[in-house]
Amino acid sequence: MARDMKHIDVEEIKDLGWDELIPGAALFSFKEPVEDVVEVPMEERPYAPTNSHEWQVGDWRVEKPVFNRDLCIDCQFCWVFCPDISILSRDKKMIGVIYEHCKGCGICVEVCPTNPKSLLMFPEHMDNEEALKQWPQKEEKKKD
Amino acid sequence: MAKRMELNEVEVWDGNMAAAQALRQADVDIVAAYPITPSTPIVQNYSKFLADGYVDGDFIMVESEHSAMSGCVAASAAGVRAATATSSQGFALMVEVLYQASGMRLPIVLTVVNRALAAPLNVNGDHSDMYLGRDAGWINLCSYNPQEAYDLTLMAFRIGEDLRVRLPVMVHQDGFLCSHTAQNVRPLQDEEAREFVGEFKPVNSMLDVANPVTHGVQTEEDWHFEHKARQHHDLMNSVPVIKEVFAEFKERTGREYDLVYKYKMDDADVAIVALGTTVESARVAADRMREQGIKAGVVSFRVLRPFPFNEIVEALGDVKAIAAMDRSAPGGTFGMLFNEISAALMAKGKHPVVLNYIYGLGGRDTTIQMLEEVYKQLDECAKAGEAKYPLQQFIGLRGPKLSFY
């Protein structure tokens, strides 16, 4: 019999036998039906244990985006362009990067319009406080 | 609502029309197709039915067979009934997606009009496309004439969509010899066919937006093996469902199907095992041999996958010599039928003489006379109690005799 994969304990998943799997390896997002999901904030969604939201999926990142609150203008470009769900923003206010899910692709840094940028890539092993200390100065416009 | 098509008690349909009518009556929601000889008329007829209001679904014209099967996979995962048709090179291009369909457990129906694989390019019938796809995890049903192509296509939906199965199903028919040969076909009326096939039952449908589901996931060494095991288990256990559907179909139509097809096997000393239209030719040859005092019979697979291990051995009974006739280039070994039949017999402790005949490649005619010759060779072997000929022979071939092993 296939197990109830919507409500299974995360720890139990690794011990499932072939006979307990959902045929076709279908994975459910939520434990319960969610109507009009765009209106439900991430922290209130009933994520099922098979949803990647519940798993650490950023562990192969080699460079990370670091966020500098002092420079950010809350334009939401990074939130819009992030191909994952790794930019946390609430009420149009940028809060930071969710490192559990960020793969380090750098798109948020690329689209950041401030000068200097409010998001920059740093080596994975560097502390964010150290990264903020190394933040570059504003680039002067070149005069022709 | 689709219009009802008034059908005669007996229609004159070729295999392509028979399959197309079965798809129409099954109320398929999505047919995604790319035409290829000799299966083109299946989807051509189907699109005409659609244009004339006899179908309540959609026809998606795609740019290749890879996309045709991909469209069916998407439609089936979305939660609707999907089907298509192909042959040969188109089948070969679909192969990658055939494995996706079965691994994702999507009950798609594929009507395959069997044709040779290039090179050299050839549009005529042999079984090399069927053999190419036999490990793809689909249920494989084999027909020998247009009536059976019609019946099995209708039954394919019931079998694949059963909640105990949920696997895709191929229905094979021979290119031209079946697909383009008009014969009497006794169809069900539309409402009878619809009632038999039933409503499509979505499982983990992607269109159920309140319950989002991911299909086509990635697993590595951690889960792949368990999923393939489950898939194989469910394919092997589709047999009772196939039997149930065959039995219900017999109740409705009087037409009987079984996992293995037998002709005059009760007292047979020698038997031909073949697939497709050759089965019907072999029946005629067997009758002629019986006039000459040789007890000849014919055995074929109605269900090639899952492999009917017990039933094939039982059907062959105590025959003394068997011709395993493979209509596909064997590619450096024995033909598939020889390998699988020999293995099944050996596992059951039976040791008749088994000879492998490679025949009919690229649509080469297989005459009754050639099959009589095969029976005569088998008769010699049966009487001698040993193989008096090479284990693998090419027959109907120009030039010096070609044989191996």
Chai-1 contact restraints between the chains, C-beta under 6 A:
chainA,res_idxA,chainB,res_idxB,connection_type,confidence,min_distance_angstrom,max_distance_angstrom,comment,restraint_id
A,W18,B,E226,contact,1.0,0.0,6.0,A-B,restraint_1
A,W18,B,A229,contact,1.0,0.0,6.0,A-B,restraint_2
A,W18,B,R230,contact,1.0,0.0,6.0,A-B,restraint_3
A,L21,B,E226,contact,1.0,0.0,6.0,A-B,restraint_4
A,L21,B,R230,contact,1.0,0.0,6.0,A-B,restraint_5
A,P23,B,R105,contact,1.0,0.0,6.0,A-B,restraint_6
A,P23,B,R166,contact,1.0,0.0,6.0,A-B,restraint_7
A,G24,B,M104,contact,1.0,0.0,6.0,A-B,restraint_8
A,G24,B,R105,contact,1.0,0.0,6.0,A-B,restraint_9
A,A25,B,V217,contact,1.0,0.0,6.0,A-B,restraint_10
A,A25,B,H227,contact,1.0,0.0,6.0,A-B,restraint_11
A,A26,B,N204,contact,1.0,0.0,6.0,A-B,restraint_12
A,A26,B,V213,contact,1.0,0.0,6.0,A-B,restraint_13
A,A26,B,H215,contact,1.0,0.0,6.0,A-B,restraint_14
A,L27,B,T214,contact,1.0,0.0,6.0,A-B,restraint_15
A,L27,B,V217,contact,1.0,0.0,6.0,A-B,restraint_16
A,F28,B,V213,contact,1.0,0.0,6.0,A-B,restraint_17
A,S29,B,P212,contact,1.0,0.0,6.0,A-B,restraint_18
A,P33,B,A210,contact,1.0,0.0,6.0,A-B,restraint_19
A,P33,B,N211,contact,1.0,0.0,6.0,A-B,restraint_20
A,V34,B,A210,contact,1.0,0.0,6.0,A-B,restraint_21
A,E35,B,A210,contact,1.0,0.0,6.0,A-B,restraint_22
